[in-house]
């Protein structure tokens, strides 16, 4: 079972992720002799408080993607009865671990513009992804493991 | 904004779709001003969207009168 492990940085479990176009879109781009965009590298925070994963809008712009659906999302400042309406994109993710990459193909993630300059992350990996594996936080050792 | 027309179409057609209980919980494939077809899963609707419309934009939405919101632990700067 592949896994990602690391030390907590500022109390955060951070991993490297490559975001690419989904497999169906990849096939369509090749079929029509278009260039397939290279996957975009993003540093992401593992976040059990998010039920859905979100990435900076620039990721989807670089992949030249349009959304496939819209969903209501509640944030800390959102009144529960008026969720934000956000765009969801069909992508393929690959987690970087142990010198290799491990695919999570055909995943829907949202666009989120909420990153602070200098904090070094542009994505939250939420429970939609974490529930596909085994996430362990070892607080006293300041380490984490995500096996999948 | 992306998919605005498709979202408007879906909202217009949703009450009619909900009139048939068999449609509830299915997923609508929407393109322009038409609900193209209903599918049992999001993945099936998405695959049909790629088959029918290729690289052009289309919308997939669940036929429901209560869509469960997702939770995101940061504030968003503006509606996406």
gemmi code that builds the backbone of each chain (N, CA, C; Angstrom):
import gemmi

chains = {
    "A": [
        ("UNK", (0.856, -1.196, 0.000), (0.000, 0.000, 0.000), (0.893, 1.247, 0.000)),
        ("UNK", (0.809, 2.095, -1.023), (1.617, 3.316, -1.020), (1.193, 4.261, 0.095)),
        ("UNK", (2.110, 5.071, 0.517), (1.769, 6.020, 1.561), (2.615, 7.289, 1.441)),
        ("UNK", (2.082, 8.357, 2.012), (2.798, 9.615, 2.133), (3.020, 9.846, 3.614)),
        ("UNK", (4.224, 10.215, 3.989), (4.473, 10.537, 5.379), (5.321, 11.794, 5.449)),
        ("UNK", (5.234, 12.483, 6.559), (6.016, 13.703, 6.709), (5.886, 14.263, 8.102)),
        ("UNK", (6.653, 15.306, 8.345), (6.548, 15.992, 9.627), (5.545, 17.127, 9.486)),
        ("UNK", (4.918, 17.459, 10.591), (3.984, 18.582, 10.564), (4.764, 19.880, 10.397)),
        ("UNK", (4.276, 20.724, 9.518), (4.888, 22.029, 9.279), (3.908, 23.086, 9.777)),
        ("UNK", (4.317, 23.844, 10.761), (3.422, 24.810, 11.421), (2.134, 24.111, 11.894)),
        ("UNK", (2.277, 22.855, 12.276), (1.112, 22.091, 12.732), (0.283, 21.512, 11.605)),
        ("UNK", (0.736, 21.661, 10.393), (-0.034, 21.200, 9.237), (0.581, 19.949, 8.633)),
        ("UNK", (-0.290, 19.063, 8.133), (0.130, 17.918, 7.322), (0.045, 18.340, 5.865)),
        ("UNK", (1.202, 18.507, 5.251), (1.261, 19.046, 3.889), (1.852, 18.001, 2.948)),
        ("UNK", (1.217, 17.865, 1.789), (1.721, 16.931, 0.783), (1.811, 17.637, -0.578)),
        ("UNK", (2.522, 16.988, -1.481), (2.621, 17.489, -2.855), (1.661, 16.711, -3.743)),
        ("UNK", (0.972, 17.457, -4.590), (-0.035, 16.856, -5.459), (0.184, 17.346, -6.885)),
        ("UNK", (-0.016, 16.452, -7.829), (-0.047, 16.847, -9.238), (-1.496, 16.774, -9.715)),
        ("UNK", (-1.953, 17.849, -10.328), (-3.324, 17.898, -10.833), (-3.274, 17.910, -12.354)),
        ("UNK", (-3.959, 16.949, -12.959), (-4.000, 16.877, -14.416), (-5.428, 16.763, -14.914)),
        ("UNK", (-5.579, 16.731, -16.226), (-6.918, 16.559, -16.786), (-7.376, 15.121, -16.519)),
        ("UNK", (-8.679, 14.922, -16.511), (-9.221, 13.583, -16.269), (-8.908, 12.667, -17.460)),
        ("UNK", (-9.057, 11.375, -17.232), (-8.750, 10.424, -18.310), (-9.641, 10.598, -19.544)),
        ("UNK", (-10.970, 10.809, -19.353), (-11.791, 11.026, -20.564), (-11.372, 12.271, -21.344)),
        ("UNK", (-11.049, 13.335, -20.623), (-10.636, 14.561, -21.321), (-9.275, 14.352, -21.993)),
        ("UNK", (-8.407, 13.619, -21.324), (-7.103, 13.301, -21.912), (-7.299, 12.590, -23.251)),
        ("UNK", (-8.197, 11.591, -23.269), (-8.454, 10.840, -24.508), (-9.021, 11.752, -25.600)),
        ("UNK", (-9.933, 12.656, -25.187), (-10.541, 13.561, -26.177), (-9.505, 14.523, -26.754)),
        ("UNK", (-8.637, 15.036, -25.906), (-7.607, 15.962, -26.386), (-6.689, 15.258, -27.390)),
        ("UNK", (-6.320, 14.024, -27.080), (-5.467, 13.272, -28.009), (-6.193, 12.968, -29.316)),
        ("UNK", (-7.469, 12.601, -29.179), (-8.269, 12.270, -30.368), (-8.325, 13.444, -31.341)),
        ("UNK", (-8.426, 14.650, -30.785), (-8.538, 15.857, -31.634), (-7.178, 16.515, -31.885)),
        ("UNK", (-6.115, 15.808, -31.523), (-4.743, 16.280, -31.786), (-4.436, 17.606, -31.088)),
        ("UNK", (-5.017, 17.787, -29.905), (-4.675, 18.941, -29.082), (-3.571, 18.536, -28.102)),
        ("UNK", (-2.828, 19.532, -27.673), (-1.810, 19.281, -26.659), (-2.478, 19.001, -25.319)),
        ("UNK", (-2.029, 17.950, -24.650), (-2.534, 17.656, -23.307), (-1.716, 18.476, -22.301)),
        ("UNK", (-2.364, 19.335, -21.514), (-1.601, 20.151, -20.561), (-0.835, 19.291, -19.561)),
        ("UNK", (0.351, 19.746, -19.224), (1.148, 19.061, -18.204), (0.458, 19.203, -16.839)),
        ("UNK", (0.557, 18.183, -16.006), (-0.023, 18.305, -14.659), (0.589, 19.491, -13.897)),
        ("UNK", (-0.231, 20.077, -13.050), (0.166, 21.257, -12.281), (0.535, 20.818, -10.862)),
        ("UNK", (1.692, 21.246, -10.409), (2.144, 20.891, -9.059), (1.559, 21.869, -8.030)),
        ("UNK", (1.032, 21.305, -6.943), (0.426, 22.101, -5.883), (0.813, 21.508, -4.535)),
        ("UNK", (1.078, 22.355, -3.560), (1.238, 21.877, -2.187), (-0.130, 21.964, -1.509)),
        ("UNK", (-0.491, 20.888, -0.814), (-1.847, 20.780, -0.281), (-1.834, 20.403, 1.194)),
        ("UNK", (-2.772, 20.946, 1.908), (-2.954, 20.664, 3.330), (-4.006, 19.575, 3.497)),
        ("UNK", (-3.680, 18.513, 4.224), (-4.674, 17.486, 4.545), (-5.596, 18.047, 5.621)),
        ("UNK", (-6.892, 18.076, 5.342), (-7.812, 18.818, 6.206), (-9.087, 18.007, 6.446)),
        ("UNK", (-9.193, 17.436, 7.639), (-10.396, 16.646, 7.944), (-11.625, 17.520, 8.164)),
        ("UNK", (-11.430, 18.833, 8.214), (-12.573, 19.739, 8.381), (-13.258, 20.094, 7.078)),
        ("UNK", (-12.690, 19.682, 5.976), (-13.292, 19.953, 4.665), (-13.904, 18.668, 4.129)),
        ("UNK", (-15.152, 18.725, 3.715), (-15.768, 17.519, 3.161), (-15.462, 17.371, 1.681)),
        ("UNK", (-14.915, 18.431, 1.079), (-14.574, 18.378, -0.339), (-13.225, 19.049, -0.529)),
        ("UNK", (-12.446, 18.555, -1.469), (-11.129, 19.126, -1.728), (-11.248, 20.346, -2.637)),
        ("UNK", (-10.369, 21.316, -2.402), (-10.402, 22.541, -3.198), (-9.011, 22.972, -3.596)),
        ("UNK", (-8.908, 23.538, -4.779), (-7.633, 23.966, -5.338), (-7.739, 25.398, -5.844)),
        ("UNK", (-6.597, 26.079, -5.881), (-6.561, 27.454, -6.380), (-7.068, 27.506, -7.818)),
        ("UNK", (-7.812, 28.554, -8.154), (-8.352, 28.664, -9.521), (-7.289, 28.604, -10.614)),
        ("UNK", (-6.071, 29.050, -10.301), (-5.035, 29.047, -11.347), (-4.744, 27.635, -11.848)),
        ("UNK", (-4.983, 26.626, -11.011), (-4.745, 25.234, -11.425), (-5.644, 24.888, -12.616)),
        ("UNK", (-6.917, 25.252, -12.510), (-7.872, 24.906, -13.571), (-7.640, 25.764, -14.818)),
        ("UNK", (-7.192, 26.993, -14.579), (-6.857, 27.854, -15.724), (-5.675, 27.268, -16.496)),
        ("UNK", (-4.665, 26.799, -15.784), (-3.492, 26.241, -16.462), (-3.822, 24.954, -17.209)),
        ("UNK", (-4.833, 24.229, -16.727), (-5.251, 22.996, -17.396), (-6.311, 23.263, -18.467)),
        ("UNK", (-6.724, 24.534, -18.585), (-7.727, 24.947, -19.575), (-9.032, 24.157, -19.413)),
        ("UNK", (-9.489, 24.077, -18.180), (-10.687, 23.302, -17.867), (-11.898, 24.202, -17.681)),
        ("UNK", (-13.059, 23.666, -18.020), (-14.321, 24.285, -17.628), (-14.962, 23.363, -16.590)),
        ("UNK", (-15.769, 23.935, -15.701), (-16.376, 23.075, -14.665), (-17.400, 22.124, -15.261)),
        ("UNK", (-17.701, 21.054, -14.521), (-18.719, 20.097, -14.968), (-19.975, 20.164, -14.114)),
        ("UNK", (-19.880, 20.833, -12.979), (-21.076, 21.010, -12.164), (-20.844, 22.153, -11.178)),
        ("UNK", (-21.905, 22.515, -10.486), (-21.825, 23.520, -9.436), (-22.464, 22.941, -8.183)),
        ("UNK", (-21.898, 23.305, -7.033), (-22.413, 22.784, -5.767), (-22.459, 23.887, -4.718)),
        ("UNK", (-23.353, 23.739, -3.773), (-23.388, 24.645, -2.636), (-22.350, 24.237, -1.608)),
        ("UNK", (-21.610, 25.214, -1.114), (-20.563, 24.947, -0.129), (-20.710, 25.913, 1.041)),
        ("UNK", (-20.634, 25.360, 2.242), (-20.696, 26.179, 3.453), (-19.278, 26.379, 3.980)),
        ("UNK", (-18.944, 27.622, 4.260), (-17.627, 27.970, 4.804), (-17.833, 28.528, 6.217)),
        ("UNK", (-16.738, 28.816, 6.946), (-16.920, 29.322, 8.316), (-17.774, 30.591, 8.406)),
        ("UNK", (-17.780, 31.387, 7.351), (-18.539, 32.636, 7.418), (-19.831, 32.594, 6.612)),
        ("UNK", (-20.186, 31.427, 6.117), (-21.381, 31.329, 5.272), (-22.606, 31.011, 6.112)),
        ("UNK", (-23.660, 31.797, 6.014), (-24.900, 31.373, 6.667), (-25.354, 30.034, 6.092)),
        ("UNK", (-25.793, 29.141, 6.954), (-26.104, 27.767, 6.517), (-27.165, 27.728, 5.430)),
        ("UNK", (-28.054, 28.724, 5.410), (-29.137, 28.680, 4.430), (-28.757, 29.331, 3.098)),
        ("UNK", (-27.569, 29.917, 3.031), (-27.142, 30.517, 1.764), (-25.704, 30.101, 1.434)),
        ("UNK", (-25.520, 28.837, 1.076), (-24.167, 28.380, 0.761), (-23.604, 29.079, -0.478)),
        ("UNK", (-22.273, 29.148, -0.530), (-21.605, 29.607, -1.750), (-21.902, 28.608, -2.864)),
        ("UNK", (-22.064, 29.109, -4.053), (-22.145, 28.210, -5.205), (-20.772, 28.182, -5.865)),
        ("UNK", (-20.165, 27.012, -5.907), (-18.794, 26.897, -6.422), (-18.763, 25.964, -7.633)),
        ("UNK", (-17.725, 26.144, -8.435), (-17.510, 25.296, -9.610), (-16.740, 24.042, -9.224)),
        ("UNK", (-17.174, 22.901, -9.760), (-16.432, 21.657, -9.587), (-15.851, 21.229, -10.924)),
        ("UNK", (-14.628, 20.741, -10.862), (-13.898, 20.343, -12.065), (-13.571, 18.860, -12.008)),
        ("UNK", (-13.586, 18.235, -13.163), (-13.233, 16.820, -13.288), (-11.735, 16.741, -13.580)),
        ("UNK", (-10.979, 16.159, -12.673), (-9.521, 16.135, -12.806), (-8.989, 14.749, -12.435)),
        ("UNK", (-7.722, 14.559, -12.688), (-6.998, 13.406, -12.160), (-5.942, 13.934, -11.196)),
        ("UNK", (-5.888, 13.363, -10.016), (-4.889, 13.758, -9.033), (-3.818, 12.676, -8.947)),
        ("UNK", (-2.621, 13.088, -8.589), (-1.560, 12.132, -8.280), (-0.825, 12.655, -7.056)),
        ("UNK", (-0.757, 11.843, -6.026), (-0.031, 12.224, -4.823), (1.433, 11.848, -5.003)),
        ("UNK", (2.311, 12.761, -4.616), (3.744, 12.541, -4.759), (4.254, 11.914, -3.462)),
        ("UNK", (4.872, 10.747, -3.591), (5.366, 10.046, -2.399), (6.469, 9.084, -2.778)),
        ("UNK", (7.505, 9.052, -1.953), (8.571, 8.072, -2.118), (9.236, 8.113, -3.480)),
        ("UNK", (9.362, 9.288, -4.040), (10.014, 9.412, -5.333), (9.127, 9.059, -6.508)),
        ("UNK", (7.865, 8.717, -6.245), (6.944, 8.388, -7.332), (5.639, 9.144, -7.181)),
        ("UNK", (4.713, 8.871, -8.087), (3.385, 9.471, -7.988), (2.345, 8.363, -7.950)),
        ("UNK", (1.260, 8.626, -7.238), (0.227, 7.619, -7.042), (-1.124, 8.217, -7.430)),
        ("UNK", (-1.736, 7.665, -8.478), (-2.906, 8.319, -9.075), (-4.200, 8.169, -8.276)),
        ("UNK", (-4.961, 9.239, -8.289), (-6.364, 9.244, -7.868), (-7.147, 9.768, -9.083)),
        ("UNK", (-7.386, 8.906, -10.068), (-7.950, 9.406, -11.319), (-9.410, 9.806, -11.190)),
        ("UNK", (-9.819, 10.707, -12.063), (-11.223, 11.062, -12.255), (-11.900, 11.437, -10.929)),
        ("UNK", (-11.459, 12.547, -10.425), (-11.936, 13.078, -9.155), (-12.523, 14.461, -9.390)),
        ("UNK", (-13.576, 14.796, -8.665), (-14.156, 16.136, -8.791), (-13.734, 16.979, -7.595)),
        ("UNK", (-13.133, 18.125, -7.891), (-12.675, 19.031, -6.840), (-13.148, 20.439, -7.163)),
        ("UNK", (-13.194, 21.279, -6.138), (-13.733, 22.621, -6.332), (-12.625, 23.662, -6.484)),
        ("UNK", (-12.991, 24.768, -7.088), (-12.095, 25.920, -7.164), (-12.287, 26.752, -5.907)),
        ("UNK", (-11.183, 27.146, -5.294), (-11.255, 27.911, -4.053), (-10.179, 28.992, -4.056)),
        ("UNK", (-10.613, 30.222, -3.918), (-9.660, 31.338, -3.880), (-9.576, 31.810, -2.429)),
        ("UNK", (-8.654, 31.234, -1.676), (-8.610, 31.519, -0.241), (-7.208, 31.382, 0.325)),
        ("UNK", (-6.198, 31.515, -0.503), (-4.830, 31.223, -0.066), (-4.109, 32.515, 0.257)),
        ("UNK", (-3.363, 32.499, 1.338), (-2.655, 33.693, 1.772), (-1.251, 33.713, 1.171)),
        ("UNK", (-0.772, 34.892, 0.792), (0.582, 34.967, 0.256), (1.587, 34.452, 1.295)),
        ("UNK", (2.475, 33.606, 0.865), (3.536, 33.139, 1.740), (3.214, 31.924, 2.575)),
        ("UNK", (1.958, 31.485, 2.600), (1.656, 30.313, 3.435), (2.059, 29.011, 2.745)),
        ("UNK", (2.281, 29.057, 1.453), (2.881, 27.924, 0.776), (1.945, 26.800, 0.393)),
        ("UNK", (0.663, 26.986, 0.546), (-0.276, 25.963, 0.081), (-1.312, 26.606, -0.839)),
        ("UNK", (-1.830, 25.789, -1.740), (-2.863, 26.256, -2.664), (-3.977, 25.229, -2.806)),
        ("UNK", (-4.097, 24.365, -1.803), (-5.139, 23.349, -1.884), (-5.422, 22.767, -0.505)),
        ("UNK", (-6.654, 22.342, -0.326), (-7.033, 21.519, 0.814), (-7.449, 20.161, 0.278)),
        ("UNK", (-6.875, 19.114, 0.850), (-7.332, 17.763, 0.535), (-8.314, 17.375, 1.635)),
        ("UNK", (-9.566, 17.262, 1.257), (-10.630, 17.035, 2.225), (-11.001, 15.570, 2.375)),
        ("UNK", (-12.108, 15.349, 3.056), (-12.515, 13.985, 3.377), (-12.906, 13.169, 2.151)),
        ("UNK", (-13.247, 13.845, 1.050), (-13.572, 13.094, -0.165), (-12.368, 12.272, -0.630)),
        ("UNK", (-11.164, 12.801, -0.429), (-9.954, 12.068, -0.792), (-9.446, 11.241, 0.391)),
        ("UNK", (-9.449, 11.844, 1.586), (-8.903, 11.143, 2.756), (-9.657, 9.845, 3.031)),
        ("UNK", (-10.952, 9.825, 2.728), (-11.738, 8.618, 2.985), (-11.378, 7.470, 2.039)),
        ("UNK", (-10.565, 7.724, 1.058), (-10.115, 6.650, 0.179), (-8.905, 5.915, 0.766)),
        ("UNK", (-8.388, 6.419, 1.886), (-7.202, 5.798, 2.463), (-7.243, 5.777, 3.974)),
        ("UNK", (-6.066, 5.742, 4.555), (-5.910, 5.621, 6.008), (-5.038, 6.784, 6.455)),
        ("UNK", (-5.633, 7.707, 7.216), (-4.928, 8.912, 7.631), (-4.639, 8.829, 9.126)),
        ("UNK", (-3.364, 8.926, 9.483), (-2.981, 8.835, 10.893), (-2.145, 10.051, 11.273)),
        ("UNK", (-2.536, 10.683, 12.371), (-1.790, 11.827, 12.893), (-1.130, 11.390, 14.202)),
        ("UNK", (0.200, 11.518, 14.250), (0.942, 11.148, 15.467), (1.410, 12.451, 16.107)),
        ("UNK", (0.544, 13.032, 16.917), (0.789, 14.362, 17.463), (2.093, 14.509, 18.216)),
        ("UNK", (2.362, 13.646, 19.206), (3.598, 13.812, 19.978), (4.854, 13.747, 19.107)),
        ("UNK", (4.803, 12.931, 18.058), (5.968, 12.828, 17.158), (5.936, 13.898, 16.075)),
        ("UNK", (4.842, 14.672, 16.023), (4.684, 15.720, 15.008), (4.801, 15.143, 13.603)),
        ("UNK", (4.202, 13.973, 13.393), (4.266, 13.337, 12.089), (2.875, 12.894, 11.650)),
        ("UNK", (2.752, 12.617, 10.366), (1.497, 12.089, 9.829), (1.814, 11.024, 8.780)),
        ("UNK", (0.812, 10.177, 8.541), (0.893, 9.178, 7.477), (-0.445, 9.153, 6.764)),
        ("UNK", (-0.405, 9.158, 5.461), (-1.616, 8.926, 4.659), (-1.312, 7.768, 3.722)),
        ("UNK", (-1.923, 6.618, 4.004), (-1.727, 5.425, 3.182), (-2.980, 5.211, 2.346)),
        ("UNK", (-2.797, 4.726, 1.119), (-3.957, 4.620, 0.224), (-3.744, 3.512, -0.790)),
    ],
    "B": [
        ("UNK", (-20.089, 33.856, -16.706), (-19.557, 32.744, -15.916), (-19.903, 31.417, -16.570)),
        ("UNK", (-19.059, 30.437, -16.326), (-19.243, 29.126, -16.940), (-20.532, 28.473, -16.457)),
        ("UNK", (-21.205, 27.834, -17.376), (-22.378, 27.004, -17.094), (-23.592, 27.794, -16.614)),
        ("UNK", (-23.581, 29.108, -16.756), (-24.731, 29.893, -16.281), (-25.999, 29.520, -17.043)),
        ("UNK", (-25.863, 29.377, -18.373), (-27.047, 29.037, -19.172), (-27.564, 27.655, -18.782)),
        ("UNK", (-26.640, 26.714, -18.618), (-27.042, 25.349, -18.259), (-27.701, 25.316, -16.873)),
        ("UNK", (-27.167, 26.115, -15.969), (-27.751, 26.147, -14.626), (-29.159, 26.751, -14.663)),
        ("UNK", (-29.321, 27.773, -15.480), (-30.649, 28.392, -15.641), (-31.632, 27.375, -16.225)),
        ("UNK", (-31.156, 26.614, -17.220), (-32.002, 25.569, -17.819), (-32.399, 24.538, -16.776)),
        ("UNK", (-31.419, 24.087, -16.000), (-31.700, 23.063, -14.996), (-32.723, 23.570, -13.975)),
        ("UNK", (-32.542, 24.795, -13.518), (-33.474, 25.340, -12.519), (-34.879, 25.485, -13.099)),
        ("UNK", (-34.949, 25.813, -14.361), (-36.259, 25.956, -15.011), (-36.953, 24.603, -15.131)),
        ("UNK", (-36.185, 23.570, -15.448), (-36.761, 22.252, -15.705), (-36.933, 21.403, -14.444)),
        ("UNK", (-36.270, 21.784, -13.367), (-36.250, 20.945, -12.169), (-37.650, 20.652, -11.610)),
        ("UNK", (-38.521, 21.634, -11.471), (-39.856, 21.309, -10.921), (-40.568, 20.233, -11.731)),
        ("UNK", (-40.479, 20.297, -13.042), (-41.110, 19.285, -13.892), (-40.465, 17.922, -13.703)),
        ("UNK", (-39.163, 17.906, -13.586), (-38.459, 16.630, -13.380), (-38.848, 16.006, -12.049)),
        ("UNK", (-39.028, 16.846, -11.046), (-39.358, 16.329, -9.715), (-40.789, 15.804, -9.639)),
        ("UNK", (-41.622, 16.177, -10.601), (-42.998, 15.681, -10.600), (-43.061, 14.172, -10.778)),
        ("UNK", (-42.048, 13.604, -11.427), (-41.996, 12.150, -11.600), (-41.061, 11.581, -10.529)),
        ("UNK", (-41.597, 10.837, -9.566), (-40.745, 10.321, -8.484), (-39.574, 9.487, -8.987)),
        ("UNK", (-39.726, 8.873, -10.154), (-38.649, 8.028, -10.689), (-37.407, 8.846, -11.034)),
        ("UNK", (-37.584, 10.140, -11.241), (-36.433, 10.983, -11.603), (-35.600, 11.397, -10.400)),
        ("UNK", (-36.196, 11.333, -9.223), (-35.484, 11.830, -8.030), (-34.229, 10.994, -7.769)),
        ("UNK", (-33.141, 11.702, -7.520), (-31.878, 11.024, -7.261), (-31.087, 10.678, -8.504)),
        ("UNK", (-31.687, 10.914, -9.666), (-30.926, 10.715, -10.900), (-30.096, 11.974, -11.184)),
        ("UNK", (-29.296, 11.898, -12.237), (-28.405, 13.017, -12.566), (-28.684, 13.486, -13.983)),
        ("UNK", (-28.955, 14.783, -14.088), (-29.313, 15.366, -15.379), (-28.066, 15.828, -16.113)),
        ("UNK", (-28.022, 15.514, -17.392), (-26.992, 16.056, -18.279), (-27.630, 17.220, -19.021)),
        ("UNK", (-27.050, 18.407, -18.869), (-27.650, 19.627, -19.408), (-26.662, 20.296, -20.347)),
        ("UNK", (-27.172, 20.683, -21.506), (-26.336, 21.402, -22.474), (-27.183, 22.546, -23.061)),
        ("UNK", (-26.719, 23.772, -22.904), (-27.469, 24.909, -23.428), (-28.833, 25.000, -22.781)),
        ("UNK", (-29.874, 24.973, -23.588), (-31.226, 25.129, -23.060), (-31.972, 23.810, -22.973)),
        ("UNK", (-31.245, 22.697, -22.967), (-31.917, 21.396, -22.946), (-31.360, 20.487, -21.862)),
        ("UNK", (-32.284, 19.806, -21.167), (-31.879, 18.666, -20.341), (-31.820, 17.480, -21.295)),
        ("UNK", (-30.619, 16.996, -21.555), (-30.401, 16.007, -22.609), (-30.934, 14.646, -22.191)),
        ("UNK", (-30.605, 14.233, -20.975), (-31.003, 12.902, -20.522), (-30.740, 12.804, -19.015)),
        ("UNK", (-31.328, 11.786, -18.400), (-31.087, 11.508, -16.982), (-30.321, 10.194, -16.850)),
        ("UNK", (-29.451, 10.126, -15.848), (-28.602, 8.954, -15.644), (-28.632, 8.562, -14.164)),
        ("UNK", (-28.384, 7.289, -13.876), (-28.494, 6.839, -12.478), (-27.380, 7.347, -11.568)),
        ("UNK", (-26.204, 7.675, -12.140), (-25.094, 8.134, -11.313), (-24.457, 9.372, -11.940)),
        ("UNK", (-23.736, 10.110, -11.108), (-22.998, 11.279, -11.592), (-21.984, 10.839, -12.647)),
        ("UNK", (-21.309, 9.719, -12.375), (-20.255, 9.253, -13.277), (-20.822, 8.887, -14.642)),
        ("UNK", (-22.016, 8.268, -14.640), (-22.633, 7.889, -15.915), (-23.023, 9.135, -16.712)),
        ("UNK", (-23.529, 10.140, -16.024), (-23.909, 11.383, -16.709), (-22.663, 12.090, -17.250)),
        ("UNK", (-21.611, 12.075, -16.469), (-20.362, 12.716, -16.900), (-19.798, 12.001, -18.136)),
        ("UNK", (-19.792, 10.670, -18.107), (-19.287, 9.914, -19.259), (-20.122, 10.200, -20.501)),
        ("UNK", (-21.431, 10.284, -20.324), (-22.302, 10.591, -21.469), (-22.030, 12.000, -21.981)),
        ("UNK", (-21.746, 12.918, -21.071), (-21.423, 14.291, -21.478), (-20.179, 14.337, -22.346)),
        ("UNK", (-19.162, 13.605, -21.944), (-17.941, 13.557, -22.763), (-18.233, 12.902, -24.113)),
        ("UNK", (-19.048, 11.828, -24.100), (-19.359, 11.133, -25.361), (-20.125, 12.032, -26.321)),
        ("UNK", (-21.112, 12.761, -25.781), (-21.997, 13.549, -26.644), (-21.402, 14.898, -27.027)),
        ("UNK", (-20.685, 15.532, -26.111), (-20.273, 16.920, -26.327), (-18.762, 17.115, -26.368)),
        ("UNK", (-18.030, 16.039, -26.166), (-16.583, 16.140, -26.291), (-15.992, 17.170, -25.360)),
        ("UNK", (-15.267, 18.117, -25.921), (-14.565, 19.112, -25.121), (-15.417, 20.348, -24.847)),
        ("UNK", (-16.664, 20.349, -25.328), (-17.541, 21.497, -25.076), (-18.133, 21.403, -23.672)),
        ("UNK", (-18.571, 22.556, -23.173), (-19.071, 22.619, -21.799), (-20.431, 21.942, -21.669)),
        ("UNK", (-20.634, 21.277, -20.567), (-21.933, 20.709, -20.203), (-22.023, 20.657, -18.691)),
        ("UNK", (-23.242, 20.488, -18.206), (-23.487, 20.507, -16.762), (-24.095, 19.183, -16.326)),
        ("UNK", (-23.663, 18.682, -15.186), (-24.288, 17.516, -14.559), (-24.825, 17.955, -13.200)),
        ("UNK", (-26.119, 17.716, -12.956), (-26.722, 18.104, -11.660), (-27.675, 17.023, -11.204)),
        ("UNK", (-27.688, 16.811, -9.903), (-28.615, 15.833, -9.332), (-30.040, 16.388, -9.338)),
        ("UNK", (-30.983, 15.522, -9.654), (-32.397, 15.891, -9.623), (-32.885, 15.687, -8.192)),
        ("UNK", (-32.915, 16.757, -7.456), (-33.320, 16.705, -6.055), (-33.847, 18.072, -5.648)),
        ("UNK", (-34.731, 18.067, -4.660), (-35.203, 19.359, -4.154), (-34.421, 19.777, -2.912)),
        ("UNK", (-33.448, 18.956, -2.525), (-32.602, 19.351, -1.395), (-31.189, 18.825, -1.627)),
        ("UNK", (-30.362, 19.652, -2.205), (-28.975, 19.259, -2.440), (-28.166, 19.488, -1.167)),
        ("UNK", (-27.545, 18.426, -0.679), (-26.741, 18.542, 0.537), (-25.506, 19.412, 0.258)),
        ("UNK", (-25.314, 20.479, 1.033), (-24.112, 21.290, 0.808), (-22.869, 20.553, 1.287)),
        ("UNK", (-21.731, 20.914, 0.719), (-20.448, 20.433, 1.191), (-19.882, 21.457, 2.167)),
        ("UNK", (-18.832, 21.063, 2.877), (-18.205, 21.955, 3.855), (-16.758, 22.208, 3.467)),
        ("UNK", (-16.361, 23.467, 3.559), (-14.984, 23.851, 3.248), (-14.509, 24.716, 4.400)),
        ("UNK", (-13.316, 24.439, 4.917), (-12.917, 25.019, 6.197), (-12.265, 26.395, 6.086)),
        ("UNK", (-12.259, 26.971, 4.913), (-11.754, 28.337, 4.757), (-12.808, 29.210, 4.105)),
        ("UNK", (-12.726, 30.489, 4.384), (-13.617, 31.428, 3.717), (-13.158, 31.639, 2.283)),
        ("UNK", (-14.105, 31.720, 1.394), (-13.790, 31.975, -0.008), (-13.869, 33.470, -0.255)),
        ("UNK", (-12.960, 33.974, -1.076), (-12.899, 35.420, -1.300), (-14.128, 35.933, -2.037)),
        ("UNK", (-14.615, 35.135, -2.950), (-15.783, 35.570, -3.719), (-16.441, 34.323, -4.275)),
        ("UNK", (-17.732, 34.442, -4.662), (-18.357, 33.283, -5.282), (-17.573, 32.879, -6.511)),
        ("UNK", (-17.323, 31.556, -6.654), (-16.537, 31.070, -7.795), (-17.414, 31.017, -9.026)),
    ],
}
model = gemmi.Model(1)
for chain_id, residues in chains.items():
    chain = gemmi.Chain(chain_id)
    for i, (resn, *xyz) in enumerate(residues, 1):
        res = gemmi.Residue()
        res.name, res.seqid = resn, gemmi.SeqId(i, " ")
        for name, pos in zip(("N", "CA", "C"), xyz):
            atom = gemmi.Atom()
            atom.name, atom.element = name, gemmi.Element(name[0])
            atom.pos, atom.b_iso = gemmi.Position(*pos), 0.0
            res.add_atom(atom)
        chain.add_residue(res)
    model.add_chain(chain)
structure = gemmi.Structure()
structure.add_model(model)
structure.setup_entities()
